[in-house]
Amino acid sequence: MPRILSIDYGIKRTGIAVTDDFQIIASGLTTIPSETAITFLKDYFSKENVVKVIIGEPKQMNGQPSESTEVIEKFVSKFQKEFPEMKLERVDERFTSKMAFQTMIDSGLKKKQRQNKALVDEIAATIMLQDYLLRFKIT
């Protein structure tokens, strides 16, 4: 089966997670500089069978777009232009960074390790993808 990939796009860094071949478990893949995201994805898609991409949609607590929405919307437009055949879904990414940080605490990472913002972004992408699988995947 093909994989599903999730993107936690940020102004500086982008966390990426991917499912296993059976689309059951989400795992962190990497964190990359955001300006390299399209190039990274071209390379990844050429090597791996990806059927769908999930991109986080940042919202404020009241449901309104957040301050980073404009940057992410530009990326989404560029993504759709580069990969017109790829299925794309947007999901609410509220609280994923906070959940990622709490996951790091719960797993016993030292304070210095928890300050690794790249790891937070990768874990946030993983949480977003696992949540998607639990809520929307039809088995």
C-alpha positions in Angstrom: 0.0 0.0 0.0 1.1 3.6 -0.5 2.1 5.8 2.3 0.5 9.0 3.6 2.8 11.9 4.5 2.2 14.8 6.8 3.8 18.3 6.7 4.0 20.6 9.6 5.1 23.6 7.6 6.7 26.5 9.4 8.4 29.8 8.5 11.9 28.4 9.2 11.5 24.6 9.6 9.2 21.9 8.3 8.5 18.7 10.2 7.7 15.7 8.1 6.1 12.4 9.1 5.0 9.4 7.1 2.9 6.2 7.6 4.1 2.7 7.3 3.1 0.8 4.2 -0.2 -0.3 5.7 -1.1 3.2 6.8 -1.5 2.2 10.4 1.4 3.9 12.2 2.8 7.4 11.8 6.5 7.9 12.3 8.6 11.0 12.2 10.7 11.2 9.1 12.8 14.4 9.4 12.8 18.1 9.8 14.1 20.3 7.0 14.6 24.0 6.3 11.3 25.2 4.9 12.8 26.7 1.8 13.9 23.2 0.7 10.5 21.5 1.2 9.5 21.3 -2.5 12.9 19.9 -3.5 12.9 17.4 -0.6 9.4 16.3 -1.6 10.3 15.8 -5.3 13.1 13.5 -4.2 11.0 11.7 -1.7 8.1 11.1 -4.0 10.4 9.8 -6.7 11.6 7.1 -4.2 8.5 6.3 -2.2 4.9 5.6 -3.1 2.9 8.4 -1.4 -0.8 8.5 -2.1 -1.8 11.5 0.0 -0.3 14.5 1.8 -1.7 16.0 5.0 -0.8 19.7 5.6 -1.5 21.4 8.8 -3.8 24.4 8.9 -2.9 26.8 11.7 -5.8 28.3 13.5 -6.3 30.4 16.6 -8.4 29.2 19.5 -11.4 31.0 18.0 -11.1 29.2 14.7 -9.7 32.2 12.9 -6.5 31.8 10.7 -3.3 32.3 12.7 -0.5 34.8 11.8 1.4 32.0 9.9 -1.5 31.2 7.7 -0.4 33.4 4.8 3.1 31.7 4.6 1.5 28.3 4.7 -1.1 29.1 2.1 1.8 30.2 -0.3 3.4 26.9 0.3 0.2 25.0 -0.3 -0.3 26.8 -3.6 3.3 26.0 -4.6 2.8 22.4 -3.6 -0.4 22.0 -5.7 1.4 23.6 -8.7 4.4 21.2 -8.4 2.3 18.1 -7.5 -1.1 18.5 -9.2 -1.9 14.8 -9.1 -1.2 14.4 -5.4 -4.2 14.2 -3.1 -3.9 16.9 -0.4 -5.9 17.3 2.8 -5.7 20.1 5.3 -6.1 19.4 9.0 -6.3 21.5 12.1 -2.9 21.7 13.7 -3.9 23.5 16.8 -2.0 22.2 19.9 0.3 19.8 17.9 3.5 21.7 19.0 2.3 21.7 22.6 1.5 18.0 22.4 4.9 17.3 20.8 6.6 19.1 23.7 4.6 17.2 26.3 5.5 14.0 24.5 9.1 14.8 24.8 8.7 15.4 28.5 6.7 12.2 29.0 9.4 10.2 27.1 12.0 11.4 29.5 14.1 13.6 27.2 16.4 16.0 29.0 15.8 19.7 29.0 18.6 20.3 26.4 17.0 17.7 24.1 13.6 19.3 24.5 15.0 22.6 23.3 15.6 21.0 19.9 12.9 22.8 17.9 13.5 20.6 14.8 12.5 17.6 16.9 9.4 19.4 18.1 8.4 20.0 14.5 8.9 16.4 13.5 6.9 15.1 16.5 4.2 17.6 15.7 3.9 16.3 12.1 3.7 12.8 13.6 1.0 13.7 16.0 -1.0 15.4 13.2 -0.7 12.3 11.0 -1.5 9.8 13.7 -4.6 11.9 14.7 -5.6 11.9 11.0 -5.3 8.1 10.8 -7.3 7.6 13.9 -10.1 10.0 12.9 -10.4 9.7 9.1 -8.9 6.4 8.0 -11.5 3.9 6.9 -10.2 0.3 7.5 
